[in-house]
Structures are given as C-alpha cells and as structure tokens.
Amino acid sequence: MAGARRIVVLLLGLVLIASPIYAELEKNLIKRQPLGRVPVDIAQSIGDGRLFVLLEGGVIQIFSAEGQKQERFKVSDGVTSLEVSPDGLRLYLGNTKNKELQFFDLSYVQKLPINNSAVKGAKKASVTIVIFDDFQCPYCARLVPTLDKVVAAYPKQVQIVYKQFPLSMHKFAQPAAIASLAARNQGKFWPLHDKLFANYNKLNDTLIRELAESVGLDMVRFDKDMADPALQREVAADTQLGTQAGVRGTPAVYINGKQLKDRSFKGFKKTIDAELKRSAK
C-alpha cells in the first residue's frame, strides 16, 4: 500500500509539473503623445530612462521617462536608425543615404549663476568651474589639490566658484557650510575652506569654531552669522540649484555649465582646453 501511495503522489507531481500555468496579459494604454511626423526608430537610455525618437526627415525628439517632451533637434536627412549610450549622452545614427554611421555627443549646459558664492582665480575668466561640495565628503576633500593645480595651470583663464551641497548623511556638513559663508562675510572663505577639508573626517561644532578662530575671524561676528537665517537660506538655495542641475552626489563639477565626469587633472585639462579653443573661435 505504501508503495502504491508513493506512485500516486509521484503521478500527481508529474501532472502538476506538466500542467501549464496560464496568465492573462492585461494591456492598458496610459498615454498618447502626438509627434507631428512619422516615427522611424526609438531608443531609451538606461541611466535615466529618457526616450529618443527618430522622426522622418532626420528629426530627433527627446522625452522624459514619464513621456514629457524635452529637446527636439534636426540631425540629417537619410537617418533611418537610432541607438543611444547608457548615459544618454551619445547617439549612434545609421544614415542610409550617405551609407555611414554618425556619432553625436550631447551635452547639457546648465545655467549656474555665481550670485554671492566664493570665487577664486581669474576675475575675467573664459572658463568658469562651479563646484557643488560637502565639507564632510572625502571625495570632495581629495579634489581640493586638483582644483589648486587647475588654478595654477590656468591663472588667467579659469575661475572656481564654490556652491554648497551638504548631504543629509553628514551631521556637520550643514554647520560647516554656514561657517564657510560666515568666513566669506569676513573675506576669509578660502582659508577656512582649506581648513575644513583638511579636517573633513573630524568635524564637529567645537572644531568648526576652533578652525574659524584659527584663520583670524572676528568670533563675535562669526557667532552672530552662524545664527543668521539668511545664511541658512543661502545654503538651501545652492542645494536647490544643484538639484535642479542634476547633482546627485558630491563633488559635482560643471565647466562652463557642462558636467565633468572625469575629475582627474587630465580630465579637467581636456575639457578646459576644449572650452578655451571654442571661445577663441
């Protein structure tokens, strides 16, 4: 009997394995987006989900991942196929008319006003480097010598603009940011900037005040500025500007409004030289 039961159980198991499982596919049209032209090809960037639609006549329309219209631009007639790099910053276009593959690099130029931010370098610079930084960020601290090297290499062409972007994970990044603005109010932003980054992994309220005193600040005025809501609003405004520009972490570097990915000295030099060449035309 026990053997018979085992056979029955085994047969039932085989039946269950062999039985197909049916699932009904549910389809819901969530949006219609008029294009104005016949779509020829479509591709999506992996990084941010943007859609790139090739339209007849060599026109490319970009959509956000949610289907909102963004940029639209003309490439060339004869383009019949489209691919996009994972970061969405390079397009590969197949042109049947000219029998060629075309490579297009895309760059987004952010409008980043200087406002009251601390600046060092050339006063009339052809190249403006905007840095969104966090005083407790180790990667930001490591970037300081590279930035000094850049300013030394381009003393008449480059200026550095510092923007605040304290990350919520760093407890003392916010007070350090406010302290740097208080130092700016006394003309000593950069000395305190260097001191804060030299001690990025040891910062606390007491040390921040000690570093402020060590660069020769009027501490009565410093304490007053540390409690000034206007400086808190300024930090918040920088952070909002960075968020709008696409800053997701620190340091974030923009050269003439274009985000820099390669933050080595070589990467800076390559982009700066290209910008200087462009401005000379």
KEKE-3310 file (N, C-alpha, C; in steps of 0.2 Angstrom, whole numbers, plus 5000, padded with zeros to 4 digits):
npx = (5004:5010:5019:5011:5004:5015:5017:5006:5007:5018:5014:5004:5012:5020:5009:5006:5018:5018:5007:5002:5004:4992:4992:4983:4986:4986:4982:4985:4983:4992:4995:4995:5005:5006:5016:5018:5026:5031:5036:5052:5062:5066:5074:5080:5088:5098:5102:5094:5082:5076:5068:5072:5067:5067:5062:5054:5063:5074:5074:5075:5067:5066:5060:5055:5057:5044:5037:5036:5038:5054:5069:5071:5078:5086:5095:5101:5096:5091:5094:5090:5090:5093:5102:5106:5118:5121:5121:5114:5120:5127:5123:5120:5119:5112:5114:5107:5107:5119:5127:5133:5139:5134:5140:5135:5138:5130:5127:5123:5120:5121:5113:5121:5121:5133:5130:5131:5142:5158:5173:5188:5203:5205:5198:5192:5187:5188:5184:5173:5172:5161:5158:5150:5149:5153:5157:5161:5163:5173:5178:5176:5186:5197:5198:5202:5217:5218:5210:5217:5228:5223:5219:5232:5238:5230:5230:5225:5214:5204:5192:5186:5171:5162:5149:5137:5133:5128:5126:5113:5117:5128:5132:5138:5140:5131:5132:5146:5145:5138:5147:5157:5152:5150:5163:5166:5160:5168:5179:5187:5184:5191:5203:5197:5189:5200:5205:5194:5192:5204:5202:5191:5186:5185:5176:5166:5155:5163:5176:5174:5172:5184:5193:5188:5192:5205:5209:5208:5196:5184:5176:5165:5157:5156:5149:5137:5134:5133:5121:5112:5098:5098:5110:5107:5097:5104:5112:5103:5097:5108:5109:5097:5098:5109:5102:5092:5101:5105:5113:5118:5126:5141:5159:5151:5155:5155:5159:5159:5146:5144:5143:5156:5163:5175:5186:5199:5215:5219:5207:5201:5209:5208:5194:5194:5204:5197:5186:5192:5197:5185:5180:5189:5186)
npy = (4994:5006:5008:5010:5022:5030:5030:5035:5048:5052:5052:5062:5073:5074:5077:5090:5096:5096:5102:5117:5134:5147:5164:5179:5192:5209:5224:5241:5257:5271:5283:5295:5302:5315:5316:5323:5320:5305:5292:5284:5276:5271:5273:5270:5278:5269:5275:5286:5284:5291:5294:5292:5298:5295:5304:5305:5313:5316:5321:5322:5318:5321:5313:5313:5300:5299:5303:5316:5330:5335:5341:5345:5342:5344:5332:5325:5322:5306:5298:5283:5274:5272:5273:5273:5278:5271:5281:5291:5301:5300:5298:5286:5285:5278:5281:5279:5286:5292:5281:5278:5278:5289:5298:5306:5318:5323:5337:5345:5361:5369:5383:5392:5403:5414:5423:5426:5418:5411:5415:5410:5413:5419:5435:5439:5427:5415:5402:5395:5386:5377:5371:5359:5356:5346:5348:5337:5327:5314:5313:5325:5332:5326:5331:5344:5347:5345:5355:5366:5364:5366:5379:5385:5381:5387:5402:5414:5411:5404:5402:5397:5393:5391:5381:5377:5361:5352:5336:5325:5314:5318:5324:5336:5344:5354:5364:5367:5372:5384:5390:5392:5402:5412:5415:5419:5431:5439:5440:5428:5416:5405:5402:5396:5386:5378:5373:5367:5356:5349:5344:5336:5323:5324:5333:5343:5353:5360:5359:5366:5379:5382:5381:5391:5402:5400:5405:5418:5425:5437:5433:5436:5442:5431:5421:5427:5427:5414:5411:5417:5417:5420:5415:5402:5400:5403:5393:5383:5387:5386:5372:5368:5374:5365:5353:5355:5356:5343:5337:5323:5318:5322:5326:5338:5344:5357:5363:5378:5376:5363:5347:5338:5323:5315:5318:5319:5328:5327:5325:5338:5346:5343:5346:5360:5365:5362:5371:5383:5383:5384:5396:5404:5405)
npz = (5000:5004:4994:4983:4986:4985:4972:4967:4972:4966:4952:4953:4955:4943:4935:4939:4937:4923:4919:4911:4917:4916:4912:4911:4900:4903:4896:4896:4889:4893:4889:4875:4864:4853:4838:4826:4816:4806:4816:4815:4822:4839:4854:4871:4885:4897:4909:4914:4909:4898:4883:4866:4851:4834:4820:4804:4791:4798:4811:4829:4843:4860:4875:4892:4905:4909:4899:4895:4884:4879:4873:4855:4840:4824:4814:4801:4784:4778:4789:4797:4807:4825:4840:4857:4870:4886:4896:4889:4883:4871:4854:4841:4825:4810:4794:4779:4767:4765:4768:4780:4798:4811:4824:4838:4851:4865:4876:4891:4895:4909:4918:4929:4940:4948:4959:4976:4979:4984:4975:4966:4957:4940:4937:4926:4918:4905:4907:4918:4933:4942:4958:4967:4983:4998:5015:5023:5015:5009:4996:4990:4998:4993:4981:4982:4981:4967:4961:4965:4958:4945:4945:4946:4934:4925:4927:4921:4914:4921:4933:4949:4957:4971:4977:4989:4995:5006:5012:5018:5026:5032:5047:5051:5040:5036:5047:5044:5031:5033:5042:5033:5025:5034:5036:5023:5023:5030:5022:5021:5016:5008:5016:5027:5021:5016:5028:5034:5025:5026:5038:5037:5041:5055:5059:5070:5080:5089:5084:5072:5075:5082:5071:5063:5071:5070:5058:5059:5061:5066:5080:5087:5078:5069:5077:5077:5064:5061:5067:5059:5049:5036:5030:5031:5022:5011:5009:5007:4995:4986:4987:4981:4968:4964:4964:4954:4943:4942:4951:4960:4970:4979:4975:4963:4947:4936:4921:4913:4913:4909:4915:4922:4921:4922:4934:4936:4935:4922:4916:4919:4912:4898:4896:4899:4890:4878:4880:4880:4867:4860:4864:4858:4845)
capx = (5000:5014:5022:5005:5003:5021:5016:5000:5009:5023:5010:5001:5018:5021:5004:5006:5023:5016:5001:5004:5000:4990:4991:4981:4990:4982:4985:4982:4986:4992:4996:4996:5009:5007:5023:5019:5029:5031:5042:5056:5065:5066:5079:5080:5094:5097:5103:5088:5075:5074:5066:5074:5063:5069:5056:5055:5066:5080:5072:5075:5063:5068:5055:5057:5054:5037:5033:5036:5043:5060:5073:5069:5083:5087:5101:5102:5091:5094:5095:5085:5091:5095:5104:5109:5123:5118:5120:5110:5124:5129:5119:5123:5113:5113:5112:5107:5108:5126:5130:5138:5136:5136:5141:5133:5138:5125:5129:5118:5123:5117:5114:5123:5123:5138:5127:5136:5147:5165:5176:5195:5205:5204:5192:5188:5189:5185:5181:5170:5171:5157:5159:5145:5153:5151:5164:5162:5164:5180:5179:5177:5192:5203:5198:5205:5223:5217:5207:5223:5233:5220:5220:5239:5239:5227:5229:5222:5208:5200:5189:5182:5165:5160:5142:5136:5128:5129:5122:5110:5120:5134:5129:5141:5141:5127:5135:5152:5143:5136:5153:5161:5149:5152:5170:5166:5157:5174:5184:5191:5181:5196:5207:5193:5188:5205:5205:5188:5193:5209:5199:5184:5184:5185:5172:5161:5153:5168:5181:5172:5173:5191:5196:5186:5196:5212:5210:5208:5189:5180:5172:5158:5153:5156:5144:5131:5132:5131:5114:5108:5094:5100:5115:5104:5093:5109:5114:5097:5097:5113:5107:5091:5101:5112:5097:5089:5106:5106:5118:5115:5131:5147:5158:5149:5159:5152:5164:5155:5139:5143:5145:5163:5163:5182:5188:5207:5218:5219:5200:5200:5213:5205:5188:5196:5207:5191:5182:5196:5198:5179:5179:5194:5184)
capy = (5000:5012:5009:5012:5029:5034:5030:5040:5055:5054:5054:5069:5078:5074:5080:5097:5099:5096:5107:5124:5139:5152:5171:5184:5198:5215:5229:5247:5262:5276:5290:5296:5308:5317:5318:5328:5316:5298:5289:5279:5272:5273:5270:5273:5277:5265:5278:5290:5281:5295:5291:5296:5295:5297:5305:5306:5320:5317:5325:5318:5321:5318:5313:5311:5293:5299:5304:5323:5332:5339:5344:5342:5345:5341:5329:5325:5318:5299:5294:5278:5270:5276:5269:5278:5276:5270:5288:5296:5307:5299:5295:5282:5286:5275:5285:5275:5290:5293:5275:5279:5278:5295:5298:5313:5319:5328:5339:5349:5367:5372:5390:5392:5410:5415:5426:5428:5412:5412:5414:5412:5413:5424:5439:5439:5421:5412:5396:5395:5380:5378:5365:5358:5352:5345:5348:5331:5322:5313:5314:5332:5334:5324:5335:5351:5348:5345:5361:5371:5363:5368:5386:5386:5380:5392:5408:5420:5409:5399:5404:5392:5395:5386:5380:5372:5355:5347:5329:5324:5309:5321:5328:5343:5347:5360:5369:5369:5376:5390:5393:5395:5408:5417:5417:5423:5438:5442:5439:5423:5409:5400:5399:5391:5381:5373:5370:5362:5350:5346:5340:5333:5317:5325:5339:5344:5360:5363:5360:5371:5385:5382:5382:5398:5406:5399:5409:5425:5428:5440:5427:5439:5442:5424:5418:5430:5425:5406:5410:5421:5413:5422:5410:5395:5401:5403:5386:5379:5390:5382:5365:5368:5375:5359:5348:5357:5355:5336:5335:5318:5317:5327:5333:5338:5349:5359:5368:5382:5374:5356:5342:5335:5316:5314:5324:5320:5334:5326:5327:5345:5350:5341:5350:5367:5367:5362:5377:5389:5383:5386:5403:5408:5405)
capz = (5000:5004:4988:4979:4988:4983:4965:4966:4974:4960:4946:4954:4955:4936:4932:4941:4933:4916:4918:4910:4920:4911:4915:4906:4899:4904:4892:4897:4886:4898:4886:4868:4863:4846:4836:4821:4810:4807:4820:4812:4827:4846:4859:4878:4889:4903:4915:4916:4906:4893:4876:4860:4845:4827:4816:4797:4790:4802:4817:4835:4849:4867:4880:4899:4906:4910:4892:4894:4879:4881:4867:4849:4835:4817:4813:4794:4780:4777:4795:4797:4814:4831:4846:4862:4875:4893:4900:4885:4880:4864:4849:4836:4819:4804:4788:4773:4761:4765:4769:4786:4805:4813:4831:4841:4858:4868:4882:4893:4898:4915:4920:4936:4942:4954:4965:4982:4980:4984:4969:4966:4950:4936:4938:4919:4915:4899:4909:4925:4935:4948:4962:4972:4988:5005:5019:5026:5009:5007:4988:4989:5001:4989:4975:4983:4977:4959:4959:4966:4952:4939:4945:4945:4927:4921:4931:4918:4910:4924:4940:4953:4960:4976:4979:4995:4994:5011:5011:5025:5029:5036:5053:5052:5034:5036:5050:5041:5026:5036:5044:5027:5022:5039:5034:5017:5025:5033:5017:5023:5014:5006:5021:5031:5016:5016:5035:5035:5021:5029:5044:5035:5045:5062:5060:5075:5081:5093:5079:5067:5078:5083:5064:5061:5075:5068:5052:5061:5061:5072:5083:5089:5071:5067:5080:5075:5057:5062:5069:5054:5044:5029:5028:5030:5016:5005:5008:5004:4988:4982:4986:4976:4962:4962:4962:4948:4938:4941:4956:4964:4975:4979:4972:4957:4944:4930:4917:4908:4913:4907:4920:4921:4924:4924:4939:4937:4932:4914:4913:4919:4906:4892:4895:4899:4883:4873:4880:4878:4860:4857:4865:4853:4838)
cpx = (5004:5017:5017:5004:5009:5020:5011:5003:5014:5019:5007:5006:5019:5016:5004:5012:5022:5011:5003:5000:4999:4989:4988:4985:4985:4986:4982:4986:4986:4993:4997:5000:5010:5014:5024:5022:5029:5037:5045:5059:5065:5071:5078:5086:5093:5097:5097:5082:5072:5073:5069:5071:5065:5063:5058:5058:5072:5079:5072:5071:5064:5062:5058:5055:5047:5033:5033:5041:5048:5063:5070:5074:5083:5094:5103:5097:5095:5095:5089:5085:5094:5097:5107:5113:5119:5116:5116:5114:5128:5124:5122:5117:5116:5110:5113:5108:5115:5130:5135:5134:5139:5135:5139:5134:5134:5128:5124:5121:5119:5118:5115:5126:5128:5134:5132:5141:5154:5168:5184:5197:5205:5198:5188:5190:5185:5181:5179:5169:5167:5157:5153:5148:5150:5157:5165:5163:5171:5182:5180:5184:5198:5203:5201:5212:5223:5215:5213:5227:5230:5221:5227:5241:5236:5225:5225:5215:5203:5198:5185:5177:5163:5153:5141:5131:5129:5124:5119:5113:5126:5132:5132:5143:5137:5130:5142:5151:5142:5142:5157:5158:5150:5159:5171:5164:5163:5180:5189:5188:5186:5200:5203:5191:5193:5206:5199:5189:5199:5207:5192:5181:5184:5180:5167:5160:5159:5174:5180:5174:5180:5195:5194:5190:5203:5214:5209:5201:5188:5175:5165:5154:5152:5150:5137:5129:5130:5123:5109:5104:5095:5105:5112:5100:5098:5111:5109:5096:5102:5112:5101:5094:5105:5107:5094:5094:5108:5111:5115:5120:5137:5154:5155:5152:5156:5157:5160:5148:5138:5146:5151:5162:5170:5185:5196:5209:5218:5212:5198:5203:5210:5199:5190:5199:5202:5187:5186:5197:5191:5178:5184:5192:5180)
cpy = (5006:5014:5012:5020:5033:5035:5035:5047:5057:5056:5060:5074:5079:5078:5088:5100:5100:5101:5114:5129:5145:5158:5175:5190:5204:5221:5236:5253:5268:5283:5290:5303:5310:5319:5323:5325:5309:5296:5283:5274:5275:5270:5273:5272:5274:5270:5282:5288:5286:5292:5295:5293:5299:5298:5306:5313:5321:5322:5320:5322:5317:5318:5311:5303:5293:5301:5312:5325:5336:5342:5341:5345:5341:5338:5330:5320:5311:5295:5289:5274:5274:5271:5275:5275:5275:5277:5293:5302:5306:5295:5292:5282:5282:5279:5281:5279:5291:5286:5275:5279:5285:5295:5306:5313:5324:5330:5345:5355:5370:5379:5390:5399:5410:5417:5428:5423:5414:5410:5415:5410:5419:5428:5439:5433:5418:5405:5397:5388:5380:5371:5365:5353:5351:5344:5342:5325:5321:5314:5321:5335:5332:5328:5342:5352:5349:5352:5367:5370:5366:5376:5389:5386:5385:5399:5414:5418:5406:5403:5398:5395:5390:5386:5375:5367:5350:5341:5328:5319:5312:5326:5335:5346:5353:5365:5371:5373:5383:5394:5396:5401:5414:5419:5421:5431:5442:5442:5433:5416:5404:5398:5394:5385:5375:5369:5365:5355:5346:5342:5337:5328:5318:5331:5338:5351:5364:5365:5365:5378:5387:5384:5389:5403:5406:5403:5416:5429:5432:5436:5430:5439:5435:5420:5421:5428:5417:5406:5414:5416:5414:5417:5403:5395:5401:5396:5382:5381:5386:5375:5364:5369:5368:5354:5349:5355:5347:5333:5329:5316:5322:5323:5333:5345:5350:5364:5371:5379:5366:5352:5338:5328:5314:5319:5323:5326:5333:5328:5334:5348:5349:5345:5357:5369:5367:5369:5383:5389:5386:5393:5407:5409:5411)
cpz = (5000:4998:4983:4980:4985:4975:4963:4967:4968:4954:4947:4953:4947:4933:4933:4937:4926:4914:4917:4915:4916:4915:4909:4906:4899:4900:4894:4893:4891:4895:4879:4868:4855:4844:4830:4815:4811:4811:4816:4816:4833:4850:4866:4881:4895:4910:4918:4913:4900:4886:4871:4854:4839:4823:4809:4796:4794:4808:4823:4840:4855:4872:4887:4899:4907:4904:4891:4889:4882:4874:4861:4844:4829:4817:4805:4791:4779:4783:4796:4804:4819:4837:4851:4868:4882:4896:4896:4883:4874:4860:4843:4830:4813:4798:4782:4767:4760:4766:4775:4793:4808:4821:4834:4848:4860:4875:4884:4897:4903:4916:4927:4938:4948:4960:4970:4983:4980:4978:4970:4959:4947:4937:4931:4916:4909:4901:4917:4927:4942:4951:4967:4977:4995:5009:5023:5021:5008:5000:4987:4992:4996:4982:4975:4980:4970:4957:4960:4960:4946:4939:4944:4938:4923:4925:4928:4914:4914:4931:4943:4957:4965:4978:4985:4993:5000:5011:5018:5029:5033:5041:5053:5046:5033:5040:5047:5035:5028:5039:5039:5024:5027:5038:5028:5018:5028:5028:5018:5021:5013:5011:5026:5027:5016:5023:5036:5031:5024:5036:5043:5039:5052:5064:5066:5076:5085:5088:5074:5069:5080:5076:5062:5065:5073:5062:5053:5060:5067:5075:5085:5083:5069:5070:5078:5068:5057:5064:5064:5049:5037:5026:5027:5024:5010:5004:5005:4997:4984:4981:4981:4969:4959:4960:4956:4942:4937:4946:4960:4970:4974:4978:4965:4953:4938:4927:4912:4908:4911:4913:4918:4925:4926:4928:4940:4933:4924:4912:4913:4913:4900:4891:4895:4892:4878:4873:4878:4870:4857:4858:4860:4846:4836)
residu = (MET:ALA:GLY:ALA:ARG:ARG:ILE:VAL:VAL:LEU:LEU:LEU:GLY:LEU:VAL:LEU:ILE:ALA:SER:PRO:ILE:TYR:ALA:GLU:LEU:GLU:LYS:ASN:LEU:ILE:LYS:ARG:GLN:PRO:LEU:GLY:ARG:VAL:PRO:VAL:ASP:ILE:ALA:GLN:SER:ILE:GLY:ASP:GLY:ARG:LEU:PHE:VAL:LEU:LEU:GLU:GLY:GLY:VAL:ILE:GLN:ILE:PHE:SER:ALA:GLU:GLY:GLN:LYS:GLN:GLU:ARG:PHE:LYS:VAL:SER:ASP:GLY:VAL:THR:SER:LEU:GLU:VAL:SER:PRO:ASP:GLY:LEU:ARG:LEU:TYR:LEU:GLY:ASN:THR:LYS:ASN:LYS:GLU:LEU:GLN:PHE:PHE:ASP:LEU:SER:TYR:VAL:GLN:LYS:LEU:PRO:ILE:ASN:ASN:SER:ALA:VAL:LYS:GLY:ALA:LYS:LYS:ALA:SER:VAL:THR:ILE:VAL:ILE:PHE:ASP:ASP:PHE:GLN:CYS:PRO:TYR:CYS:ALA:ARG:LEU:VAL:PRO:THR:LEU:ASP:LYS:VAL:VAL:ALA:ALA:TYR:PRO:LYS:GLN:VAL:GLN:ILE:VAL:TYR:LYS:GLN:PHE:PRO:LEU:SER:MET:HIS:LYS:PHE:ALA:GLN:PRO:ALA:ALA:ILE:ALA:SER:LEU:ALA:ALA:ARG:ASN:GLN:GLY:LYS:PHE:TRP:PRO:LEU:HIS:ASP:LYS:LEU:PHE:ALA:ASN:TYR:ASN:LYS:LEU:ASN:ASP:THR:LEU:ILE:ARG:GLU:LEU:ALA:GLU:SER:VAL:GLY:LEU:ASP:MET:VAL:ARG:PHE:ASP:LYS:ASP:MET:ALA:ASP:PRO:ALA:LEU:GLN:ARG:GLU:VAL:ALA:ALA:ASP:THR:GLN:LEU:GLY:THR:GLN:ALA:GLY:VAL:ARG:GLY:THR:PRO:ALA:VAL:TYR:ILE:ASN:GLY:LYS:GLN:LEU:LYS:ASP:ARG:SER:PHE:LYS:GLY:PHE:LYS:LYS:THR:ILE:ASP:ALA:GLU:LEU:LYS:ARG:SER:ALA:LYS)
# end
